[in-house]
Amino acid sequence: MPSLAGSIEGLITAVPPEMAAARRAVQMTRRFRQDRFTFSLPRIGLPCDRDDIVPMTEIKRSADLPLTIRPVVGLADHYPAGFVDGFHSHERAQLSYACSGVMSVVTDASTFVLPPNRAVWIPAGTSHMVSCRGDVDLNVLYIDPTLPGQPDVCRVFDMPLLARALIQEALTFEHAYDETGREGRIVQLLIEEIQRVPSVPLSAPMPRDHRLRRACDEIVADPSDQRDLDDFAKIAGMGRRTFTRTFRDETGMAFAMWRQQIRLMAAISMLAEGQSITNIAYEVGYESPSSFTAMFHRVLGVAPSHYARNNVPAP
């Protein structure tokens, strides 16, 4: 009678080549996602009442965070160029502050771009996907959703110096920090600052209607797409008037304004990569650098060159 090991070996060798290749690809993807932060990983699992628990700055993976110890825990994170983390959600609210690089965040309701010196707030339980054009360094805090004063919607906002300093300080806390002492007051002030800071126009609503979503996905994938409204109405399987009416009902925006916002978000990503304004203008679908600059100034209040000088860190 053949051994169990021999039977298994026979099954493995019988797998068609294309299935074996697909399986190897899945295994490599899993290994990449698990091993992204394997350098200098501390061993977690210390008792909650230990005074020498590892500071947040020494944690490199969200899976290692002891989420039940205190209302706020966090880590300093890094995503490599081309990184994509498919749709997922967290039991806690997530505050991600981009130190360098540009990250895109997509939810069922909106798409966001997160350039340097900005932060995105993602409420607990919100399904979202993350992608990075280039390397991204960010600070991430996971916040207990029962903590009062939290925003209830996703949004991107500027990070004033005080808020940045509060995040940096929170990352130095021991996980079992004193909730009634200095650390607890810093956490409370940080939540208040997040509520106070206004949002910035770095997001675009996404329709829930699957027909409209088909058309929107085409534009998000290629902001320079020059097809007109009639073409996208056909992609959605709608007449022109039905498309425009349904699109405004779903997003609260006219189609032309929505496409402009997608182009602006793509342009900000390219500015962070150091691309020239001329190249960006054509890459996001404008006929000339001057028309692109006029749009950029009208929406953000500054020229793209000025925005790049003040918002893109030097290499």
PAZA-371311 format. One record per residue (C-alpha): x negated, y negated, z. Coordinates in steps of 0.1 Angstrom, whole numbers, plus 5000, padded with zeros to 4 digits. Example, Ala and Ser with C-alpha at 12.3 -4.5 7.8 and 13.67 -1.06 7.14 Angstrom:
! residues 2
<node><east>4877</east><north>5045</north><up>5078</up></node>
<node><east>4863</east><north>5011</north><up>5071</up></node>
//
This chain:
! residues 315
<node><east>5000</east><north>5000</north><up>5000</up></node>
<node><east>4985</east><north>4966</north><up>4990</up></node>
<node><east>4975</east><north>4943</north><up>5018</up></node>
<node><east>4994</east><north>4911</north><up>5026</up></node>
<node><east>4963</east><north>4891</north><up>5017</up></node>
<node><east>4961</east><north>4908</north><up>4984</up></node>
<node><east>4997</east><north>4902</north><up>4976</up></node>
<node><east>4994</east><north>4865</north><up>4984</up></node>
<node><east>4962</east><north>4863</north><up>4963</up></node>
<node><east>4981</east><north>4879</north><up>4934</up></node>
<node><east>5009</east><north>4854</north><up>4937</up></node>
<node><east>4985</east><north>4825</north><up>4937</up></node>
<node><east>4967</east><north>4837</north><up>4906</up></node>
<node><east>5000</east><north>4842</north><up>4889</up></node>
<node><east>5009</east><north>4805</north><up>4892</up></node>
<node><east>5010</east><north>4788</north><up>4857</up></node>
<node><east>4982</east><north>4763</north><up>4851</up></node>
<node><east>5005</east><north>4733</north><up>4849</up></node>
<node><east>5021</east><north>4742</north><up>4882</up></node>
<node><east>4987</east><north>4746</north><up>4898</up></node>
<node><east>4976</east><north>4713</north><up>4885</up></node>
<node><east>5007</east><north>4696</north><up>4899</up></node>
<node><east>5002</east><north>4713</north><up>4932</up></node>
<node><east>4966</east><north>4701</north><up>4934</up></node>
<node><east>4977</east><north>4665</north><up>4926</up></node>
<node><east>5002</east><north>4666</north><up>4955</up></node>
<node><east>4976</east><north>4680</north><up>4978</up></node>
<node><east>4951</east><north>4652</north><up>4968</up></node>
<node><east>4978</east><north>4626</north><up>4973</up></node>
<node><east>4986</east><north>4639</north><up>5008</up></node>
<node><east>4949</east><north>4641</north><up>5017</up></node>
<node><east>4943</east><north>4605</north><up>5005</up></node>
<node><east>4972</east><north>4592</north><up>5026</up></node>
<node><east>4961</east><north>4612</north><up>5056</up></node>
<node><east>4924</east><north>4603</north><up>5053</up></node>
<node><east>4925</east><north>4567</north><up>5044</up></node>
<node><east>4913</east><north>4557</north><up>5078</up></node>
<node><east>4892</east><north>4586</north><up>5090</up></node>
<node><east>4862</east><north>4564</north><up>5098</up></node>
<node><east>4854</east><north>4560</north><up>5135</up></node>
<node><east>4888</east><north>4572</north><up>5147</up></node>
<node><east>4892</east><north>4573</north><up>5185</up></node>
<node><east>4911</east><north>4602</north><up>5201</up></node>
<node><east>4945</east><north>4590</north><up>5212</up></node>
<node><east>4967</east><north>4608</north><up>5238</up></node>
<node><east>4956</east><north>4592</north><up>5270</up></node>
<node><east>4981</east><north>4590</north><up>5298</up></node>
<node><east>5002</east><north>4559</north><up>5298</up></node>
<node><east>4991</east><north>4548</north><up>5333</up></node>
<node><east>4954</east><north>4549</north><up>5325</up></node>
<node><east>4937</east><north>4515</north><up>5328</up></node>
<node><east>4910</east><north>4524</north><up>5302</up></node>
<node><east>4934</east><north>4531</north><up>5273</up></node>
<node><east>4919</east><north>4523</north><up>5239</up></node>
<node><east>4925</east><north>4486</north><up>5227</up></node>
<node><east>4947</east><north>4482</north><up>5197</up></node>
<node><east>4918</east><north>4470</north><up>5175</up></node>
<node><east>4902</east><north>4505</north><up>5177</up></node>
<node><east>4933</east><north>4522</north><up>5162</up></node>
<node><east>4930</east><north>4528</north><up>5124</up></node>
<node><east>4962</east><north>4547</north><up>5116</up></node>
<node><east>4998</east><north>4539</north><up>5124</up></node>
<node><east>5004</east><north>4576</north><up>5132</up></node>
<node><east>4980</east><north>4572</north><up>5161</up></node>
<node><east>4999</east><north>4544</north><up>5178</up></node>
<node><east>5016</east><north>4552</north><up>5211</up></node>
<node><east>5049</east><north>4534</north><up>5201</up></node>
<node><east>5067</east><north>4542</north><up>5234</up></node>
<node><east>5042</east><north>4526</north><up>5258</up></node>
<node><east>5050</east><north>4489</north><up>5253</up></node>
<node><east>5073</east><north>4467</north><up>5232</up></node>
<node><east>5045</east><north>4457</north><up>5209</up></node>
<node><east>5016</east><north>4478</north><up>5195</up></node>
<node><east>4995</east><north>4471</north><up>5164</up></node>
<node><east>4964</east><north>4478</north><up>5144</up></node>
<node><east>4941</east><north>4462</north><up>5118</up></node>
<node><east>4948</east><north>4479</north><up>5085</up></node>
<node><east>4932</east><north>4482</north><up>5051</up></node>
<node><east>4948</east><north>4493</north><up>5018</up></node>
<node><east>4925</east><north>4501</north><up>4988</up></node>
<node><east>4932</east><north>4487</north><up>4953</up></node>
<node><east>4960</east><north>4506</north><up>4936</up></node>
<node><east>4974</east><north>4519</north><up>4969</up></node>
<node><east>5012</east><north>4527</north><up>4968</up></node>
<node><east>5032</east><north>4538</north><up>4998</up></node>
<node><east>5066</east><north>4551</north><up>4986</up></node>
<node><east>5099</east><north>4542</north><up>5002</up></node>
<node><east>5099</east><north>4548</north><up>5040</up></node>
<node><east>5111</east><north>4531</north><up>5071</up></node>
<node><east>5100</east><north>4527</north><up>5108</up></node>
<node><east>5119</east><north>4529</north><up>5140</up></node>
<node><east>5103</east><north>4496</north><up>5150</up></node>
<node><east>5103</east><north>4462</north><up>5133</up></node>
<node><east>5071</east><north>4456</north><up>5114</up></node>
<node><east>5051</east><north>4423</north><up>5112</up></node>
<node><east>5023</east><north>4424</north><up>5086</up></node>
<node><east>5000</east><north>4395</north><up>5083</up></node>
<node><east>4978</east><north>4395</north><up>5051</up></node>
<node><east>4942</east><north>4384</north><up>5059</up></node>
<node><east>4930</east><north>4390</north><up>5024</up></node>
<node><east>4944</east><north>4404</north><up>4991</up></node>
<node><east>4980</east><north>4405</north><up>4978</up></node>
<node><east>5006</east><north>4431</north><up>4987</up></node>
<node><east>5040</east><north>4437</north><up>4972</up></node>
<node><east>5069</east><north>4449</north><up>4993</up></node>
<node><east>5102</east><north>4462</north><up>4977</up></node>
<node><east>5134</east><north>4470</north><up>4997</up></node>
<node><east>5168</east><north>4480</north><up>4985</up></node>
<node><east>5179</east><north>4444</north><up>4986</up></node>
<node><east>5148</east><north>4423</north><up>4976</up></node>
<node><east>5112</east><north>4423</north><up>4963</up></node>
<node><east>5085</east><north>4403</north><up>4980</up></node>
<node><east>5049</east><north>4393</north><up>4974</up></node>
<node><east>5026</east><north>4388</north><up>5003</up></node>
<node><east>4995</east><north>4366</north><up>4995</up></node>
<node><east>4968</east><north>4358</north><up>5020</up></node>
<node><east>4977</east><north>4338</north><up>5051</up></node>
<node><east>5013</east><north>4348</north><up>5049</up></node>
<node><east>5033</east><north>4374</north><up>5068</up></node>
<node><east>5063</east><north>4396</north><up>5061</up></node>
<node><east>5088</east><north>4407</north><up>5086</up></node>
<node><east>5106</east><north>4440</north><up>5080</up></node>
<node><east>5134</east><north>4449</north><up>5105</up></node>
<node><east>5135</east><north>4483</north><up>5121</up></node>
<node><east>5151</east><north>4510</north><up>5099</up></node>
<node><east>5146</east><north>4490</north><up>5066</up></node>
<node><east>5135</east><north>4513</north><up>5038</up></node>
<node><east>5106</east><north>4497</north><up>5019</up></node>
<node><east>5078</east><north>4505</north><up>4995</up></node>
<node><east>5043</east><north>4489</north><up>4995</up></node>
<node><east>5019</east><north>4485</north><up>4966</up></node>
<node><east>4986</east><north>4467</north><up>4962</up></node>
<node><east>4970</east><north>4453</north><up>4931</up></node>
<node><east>4936</east><north>4449</north><up>4948</up></node>
<node><east>4921</east><north>4456</north><up>4982</up></node>
<node><east>4942</east><north>4443</north><up>5011</up></node>
<node><east>4933</east><north>4437</north><up>5047</up></node>
<node><east>4961</east><north>4430</north><up>5071</up></node>
<node><east>4971</east><north>4429</north><up>5108</up></node>
<node><east>5002</east><north>4449</north><up>5116</up></node>
<node><east>5024</east><north>4448</north><up>5147</up></node>
<node><east>5052</east><north>4472</north><up>5154</up></node>
<node><east>5078</east><north>4457</north><up>5176</up></node>
<node><east>5105</east><north>4473</north><up>5197</up></node>
<node><east>5139</east><north>4463</north><up>5180</up></node>
<node><east>5155</east><north>4457</north><up>5215</up></node>
<node><east>5131</east><north>4428</north><up>5222</up></node>
<node><east>5153</east><north>4397</north><up>5219</up></node>
<node><east>5149</east><north>4369</north><up>5194</up></node>
<node><east>5139</east><north>4390</north><up>5163</up></node>
<node><east>5149</east><north>4381</north><up>5127</up></node>
<node><east>5174</east><north>4405</north><up>5113</up></node>
<node><east>5164</east><north>4403</north><up>5076</up></node>
<node><east>5132</east><north>4408</north><up>5057</up></node>
<node><east>5114</east><north>4375</north><up>5049</up></node>
<node><east>5079</east><north>4361</north><up>5040</up></node>
<node><east>5067</east><north>4331</north><up>5059</up></node>
<node><east>5036</east><north>4310</north><up>5064</up></node>
<node><east>5014</east><north>4318</north><up>5094</up></node>
<node><east>5003</east><north>4287</north><up>5113</up></node>
<node><east>4971</east><north>4288</north><up>5133</up></node>
<node><east>4989</east><north>4294</north><up>5165</up></node>
<node><east>5008</east><north>4325</north><up>5152</up></node>
<node><east>4976</east><north>4339</north><up>5137</up></node>
<node><east>4958</east><north>4334</north><up>5170</up></node>
<node><east>4986</east><north>4351</north><up>5189</up></node>
<node><east>4985</east><north>4382</north><up>5166</up></node>
<node><east>4947</east><north>4384</north><up>5169</up></node>
<node><east>4950</east><north>4382</north><up>5206</up></node>
<node><east>4978</east><north>4408</north><up>5207</up></node>
<node><east>4955</east><north>4432</north><up>5189</up></node>
<node><east>4930</east><north>4430</north><up>5217</up></node>
<node><east>4955</east><north>4442</north><up>5243</up></node>
<node><east>4953</east><north>4476</north><up>5259</up></node>
<node><east>4983</east><north>4495</north><up>5249</up></node>
<node><east>4996</east><north>4496</north><up>5284</up></node>
<node><east>4994</east><north>4458</north><up>5288</up></node>
<node><east>5011</east><north>4439</north><up>5316</up></node>
<node><east>5046</east><north>4430</north><up>5303</up></node>
<node><east>5051</east><north>4406</north><up>5332</up></node>
<node><east>5017</east><north>4389</north><up>5330</up></node>
<node><east>4997</east><north>4370</north><up>5304</up></node>
<node><east>5000</east><north>4396</north><up>5277</up></node>
<node><east>5038</east><north>4398</north><up>5280</up></node>
<node><east>5041</east><north>4360</north><up>5277</up></node>
<node><east>5019</east><north>4360</north><up>5246</up></node>
<node><east>5042</east><north>4386</north><up>5230</up></node>
<node><east>5073</east><north>4364</north><up>5239</up></node>
<node><east>5056</east><north>4333</north><up>5224</up></node>
<node><east>5048</east><north>4352</north><up>5192</up></node>
<node><east>5084</east><north>4362</north><up>5187</up></node>
<node><east>5095</east><north>4326</north><up>5192</up></node>
<node><east>5069</east><north>4314</north><up>5167</up></node>
<node><east>5082</east><north>4339</north><up>5141</up></node>
<node><east>5117</east><north>4326</north><up>5145</up></node>
<node><east>5106</east><north>4290</north><up>5142</up></node>
<node><east>5084</east><north>4293</north><up>5111</up></node>
<node><east>5105</east><north>4287</north><up>5078</up></node>
<node><east>5105</east><north>4312</north><up>5050</up></node>
<node><east>5085</east><north>4306</north><up>5018</up></node>
<node><east>5099</east><north>4313</north><up>4983</up></node>
<node><east>5080</east><north>4345</north><up>4977</up></node>
<node><east>5109</east><north>4369</north><up>4973</up></node>
<node><east>5136</east><north>4377</north><up>4949</up></node>
<node><east>5169</east><north>4395</north><up>4956</up></node>
<node><east>5174</east><north>4428</north><up>4939</up></node>
<node><east>5209</east><north>4438</north><up>4927</up></node>
<node><east>5225</east><north>4470</north><up>4941</up></node>
<node><east>5244</east><north>4477</north><up>4908</up></node>
<node><east>5223</east><north>4505</north><up>4892</up></node>
<node><east>5230</east><north>4490</north><up>4857</up></node>
<node><east>5216</east><north>4456</north><up>4867</up></node>
<node><east>5187</east><north>4473</north><up>4885</up></node>
<node><east>5176</east><north>4490</north><up>4853</up></node>
<node><east>5172</east><north>4456</north><up>4836</up></node>
<node><east>5155</east><north>4441</north><up>4867</up></node>
<node><east>5130</east><north>4469</north><up>4870</up></node>
<node><east>5119</east><north>4462</north><up>4834</up></node>
<node><east>5111</east><north>4426</north><up>4843</up></node>
<node><east>5094</east><north>4434</north><up>4876</up></node>
<node><east>5072</east><north>4459</north><up>4857</up></node>
<node><east>5063</east><north>4433</north><up>4830</up></node>
<node><east>5071</east><north>4397</north><up>4839</up></node>
<node><east>5058</east><north>4385</north><up>4805</up></node>
<node><east>5087</east><north>4404</north><up>4787</up></node>
<node><east>5101</east><north>4380</north><up>4762</up></node>
<node><east>5134</east><north>4397</north><up>4756</up></node>
<node><east>5164</east><north>4374</north><up>4760</up></node>
<node><east>5195</east><north>4377</north><up>4781</up></node>
<node><east>5214</east><north>4396</north><up>4754</up></node>
<node><east>5187</east><north>4423</north><up>4753</up></node>
<node><east>5188</east><north>4428</north><up>4790</up></node>
<node><east>5226</east><north>4429</north><up>4790</up></node>
<node><east>5223</east><north>4458</north><up>4765</up></node>
<node><east>5198</east><north>4476</north><up>4788</up></node>
<node><east>5224</east><north>4473</north><up>4815</up></node>
<node><east>5252</east><north>4485</north><up>4792</up></node>
<node><east>5272</east><north>4453</north><up>4797</up></node>
<node><east>5284</east><north>4424</north><up>4776</up></node>
<node><east>5267</east><north>4391</north><up>4780</up></node>
<node><east>5294</east><north>4374</north><up>4801</up></node>
<node><east>5299</east><north>4405</north><up>4823</up></node>
<node><east>5261</east><north>4407</north><up>4828</up></node>
<node><east>5257</east><north>4370</north><up>4838</up></node>
<node><east>5287</east><north>4371</north><up>4861</up></node>
<node><east>5278</east><north>4403</north><up>4878</up></node>
<node><east>5242</east><north>4393</north><up>4881</up></node>
<node><east>5251</east><north>4361</north><up>4899</up></node>
<node><east>5276</east><north>4379</north><up>4922</up></node>
<node><east>5249</east><north>4405</north><up>4931</up></node>
<node><east>5219</east><north>4383</north><up>4936</up></node>
<node><east>5233</east><north>4348</north><up>4942</up></node>
<node><east>5211</east><north>4335</north><up>4914</up></node>
<node><east>5214</east><north>4329</north><up>4877</up></node>
<node><east>5194</east><north>4354</north><up>4856</up></node>
<node><east>5170</east><north>4328</north><up>4843</up></node>
<node><east>5162</east><north>4316</north><up>4878</up></node>
<node><east>5157</east><north>4351</north><up>4890</up></node>
<node><east>5132</east><north>4359</north><up>4862</up></node>
<node><east>5113</east><north>4327</north><up>4869</up></node>
<node><east>5109</east><north>4338</north><up>4906</up></node>
<node><east>5096</east><north>4372</north><up>4895</up></node>
<node><east>5070</east><north>4354</north><up>4872</up></node>
<node><east>5060</east><north>4331</north><up>4901</up></node>
<node><east>5054</east><north>4360</north><up>4924</up></node>
<node><east>5033</east><north>4378</north><up>4898</up></node>
<node><east>5013</east><north>4346</north><up>4892</up></node>
<node><east>5005</east><north>4342</north><up>4929</up></node>
<node><east>4992</east><north>4378</north><up>4929</up></node>
<node><east>4969</east><north>4369</north><up>4899</up></node>
<node><east>4957</east><north>4337</north><up>4915</up></node>
<node><east>4946</east><north>4357</north><up>4946</up></node>
<node><east>4926</east><north>4379</north><up>4922</up></node>
<node><east>4908</east><north>4348</north><up>4909</up></node>
<node><east>4922</east><north>4349</north><up>4874</up></node>
<node><east>4922</east><north>4317</north><up>4854</up></node>
<node><east>4954</east><north>4296</north><up>4852</up></node>
<node><east>4954</east><north>4299</north><up>4814</up></node>
<node><east>4953</east><north>4336</north><up>4815</up></node>
<node><east>4979</east><north>4338</north><up>4842</up></node>
<node><east>5003</east><north>4315</north><up>4822</up></node>
<node><east>5003</east><north>4339</north><up>4792</up></node>
<node><east>5003</east><north>4370</north><up>4814</up></node>
<node><east>5036</east><north>4360</north><up>4831</up></node>
<node><east>5053</east><north>4349</north><up>4799</up></node>
<node><east>5048</east><north>4312</north><up>4795</up></node>
<node><east>5039</east><north>4296</north><up>4761</up></node>
<node><east>5013</east><north>4273</north><up>4775</up></node>
<node><east>4994</east><north>4266</north><up>4807</up></node>
<node><east>5011</east><north>4232</north><up>4810</up></node>
<node><east>5046</east><north>4247</north><up>4811</up></node>
<node><east>5035</east><north>4273</north><up>4836</up></node>
<node><east>5019</east><north>4245</north><up>4858</up></node>
<node><east>5050</east><north>4224</north><up>4856</up></node>
<node><east>5071</east><north>4254</north><up>4869</up></node>
<node><east>5047</east><north>4262</north><up>4896</up></node>
<node><east>5046</east><north>4226</north><up>4909</up></node>
<node><east>5084</east><north>4223</north><up>4907</up></node>
<node><east>5089</east><north>4254</north><up>4929</up></node>
<node><east>5060</east><north>4253</north><up>4954</up></node>
<node><east>5053</east><north>4215</north><up>4953</up></node>
<node><east>5016</east><north>4219</north><up>4943</up></node>
<node><east>4997</east><north>4227</north><up>4912</up></node>
<node><east>4984</east><north>4263</north><up>4909</up></node>
<node><east>4948</east><north>4251</north><up>4911</up></node>
<node><east>4956</east><north>4234</north><up>4944</up></node>
<node><east>4974</east><north>4264</north><up>4957</up></node>
<node><east>4945</east><north>4287</north><up>4948</up></node>
<node><east>4920</east><north>4264</north><up>4966</up></node>
<node><east>4940</east><north>4264</north><up>4998</up></node>
<node><east>4955</east><north>4299</north><up>4999</up></node>
<node><east>4929</east><north>4322</north><up>4983</up></node>
<node><east>4900</east><north>4332</north><up>5005</up></node>
<node><east>4865</east><north>4329</north><up>4989</up></node>
<node><east>4850</east><north>4362</north><up>4979</up></node>
//
